[in-house]
């Protein structure tokens, strides 16, 4: 196969493998077409006021100050004297939009939805706001529009400040919350003189939603333990008290208003959220007012987190809920149907009402979830051949009817506690059934993807071992298999993506048989017999190479779970020159390798995040070029100046912003304009990479790129010495190599065991670049401090792109520095190891346990697949950057005599 064709085909195949994970694990759990369920009794409240303090941790609200005073005295008084309280347990991703969807719509979306829409939910959904008669919202333009857009009719009214106000460099981010409180006060004040508005406000089933973003913004900018964050908590507490007073006064203290105060997610000590740390998933929930149970005194209560003594709330009953349970609670309080897609379970202990009301509410809750189950089952049944359809045995149609009839009968007989138990059992089975049908095709699609993985890896291994030879292949049987798969998917009305996943293994295995000529086989006029023989004809060399690659990839997999493995690996690699006898040939480079390996080994043991900018003088000690020193010194000044300006609340200086963006642009321009000689070209590339990485760093991680780059230079020289030691003449001299020379990388030489070692080193350094400083964790946690040199106004897509580039450029630098020593065969070994790692993680993906475990396992697969795709893309980009030169100022040709 032509080299260009191979790269294009390989890239497309891996993109398909990469996208398959989204269809297998990331499909939307939502279904449509359910019937709303109502409670046939009068609700306790006419209206609901919902306060959501974005980014507020439970301990930040409930823990007293160091001097023993109450941090939020009004809400604390509510807990002790008026209402019920507990901890709301969120699920990953702990971001604002998914958290609000869980709160107001009652369902947990798939993790990938964060990437598909930060401000709008990717799939249309129902919510408490949509079911209400009228809803008035105040707050951020990032949250409010998605609930107004998803509402039927025109009864959700939004009042938002401008996006420019969401500035992490603002002097006082609490103004976002005071703006909301002021707007609410002005709204009720103006409503007193507006008859039409008065009529709307006095209707039942109204909701008032206050989204308070100041705490989250101050947490990102100053950290949750800062005085700014804690002061903002006090401001919110005062604002809630004022709003409650205004609302009660407006409605003449009729006792028909219910209040809920909670948060969408918490925040880590270093000011991030998104990954699922307990400090992010434990948020406060306080409810009071009409229909809400008052405080319940208890002697003792036990919780694993041991927060109660710290909060001094041991004697006030704590009622924990899942975040999605809040939506059914709000619906029950004001008497609107529970959102159609909600999977929350009504927390009855929060209700202060009769047993019949609680039983009827639970009955409606169970029917609402059962309706989703019925629709999900009908959809799957309609798209599956009847002979192949396997229903969920624990909740067949007859069992559904039995549950419903039994619960209804118990309520009519006054056996309310028993009826509630039956409803809980029905909800549990319906929820399990939803998961069953949601993952119904997972095994089928997974087998198809695994078959494609194995086929592709086998194909690459066979290319490594031998060149192409001509053989007659059973094209008819593969055509028949493809036709059969197509007809099967067509009958089942499968999505178009299923055709790609299921048909892709067919041409891959066809190519495997074309190349598989290790054991000569006479062609027999039977396609089926030929197929069996070829599949069995795997040579001992192939098995040996595959086993070595499998072992290497397995070791790399461990480093994804334990970063300390990288430290151990680097410590072991530091002794490579001694083990390989290179030390006797080149003591200087061997000593340099050992020292730099041990220096790099320290980074995986350091904390994954930092706060203060690193002193750039250390960079100057590591770099020797005057131009480099000036450029890096300028970037260091920008970093230090930016953090100093932000700490003094003076905003982002324009000069710093311009330098940062110009430095980023130079990464793509400077290398193309520099010399084609090795030292000058790599120096210019390293300069641009190091400078941009410095601007995106917040701590010790800023020292990581120069150490990694130094190790790459040492590695190149040691590999050249190793090549000479093996008696192979090297055509690539480090001091004289010209990047503009054309290299025939398609030339395949005889492979040696050292080639596998080189490929493994390369993969190890790629993984080290990803995880050496914990950058993947900072991406997942979305720490905006890393991008403050470029922008401070909240822009999730630009910020996310910069943070992702911060991760990618380390691997990019690694690849640029070592690309020219790799022949095509070595690159194929790298692909095999990467694909085997991906196959490891494909089997390690979880569809059970906590969402944190599920999200982490899937992210590992995505990282490895992205790494493989980037390797293919960067092989092209690296060739351009290392073999092309832009001549800006050419000497003009003179035509005068």
Secondary structure by P-SEA (a helix, b strand, c coil): ccaaaaaaaaaaaaaaaaacccccccccccccbbbbbbccccccccbbbbbbbcccccccccccccccccccaaaaaaaaccbbbbbbbbcccccaaaaaaaaccccccccccccccccccccccccccccccbbbbbccccccaaaaaacccccbbbbbcccccccccccccaaaaaaaaaaaaaaaaaacccaaaaaaaaccbbbbbbbbaaaaaaaaacccccaaaaaaaaaaaaaaaaaaaaaaaaacccccbbbbbbbccccccccccccccccccbbbbbbbccccccbbbbccccccccccccccccccbbbbbcccaaaaaaaaaaccccccccccccccccccccaaaaaaaaaaaaaaaaaaaaaaaaaaaaacccccccccccccaaaaaaaaaaaaaaaaacaaaaaaaaaaaaaaaaaaaaaaaaacaaaaaaaaaaaaaaaaaaaaaaaaaccbbbbbcaaaaaaaaaaaaaaaaaaacccaaaaaaaaaaaaaaaaaaaacccccccccccaaaaaaaaaacccaaaaaaaaaaaaaaaaaaaaaaccaaaaaaaaaacccccccccccccaaaaaaaaaaaaaaaaaaaccccccccccaaaaaaacccaaaaaaaaaaaaaaaaaaaaaaacccccaaaaaaaaaaaaacccccccccccaaaaaaaaaaaaaaaaaaaccccccaaaaaaaaaaaaaaaaaaaaaaaaccccccccccccccccccccccccccaaaaaaaaaaaaaaaaaacccaaaaaaaaccccccccccccccaaaaaaaaaaaaaaaaaaaaaaccccccaaaaaaaaaaaaaaaaaaaaaccccccaaaaaaaaaaaaaaaaaaaaaaaaaaaaaaaaccccccccbbbbccc
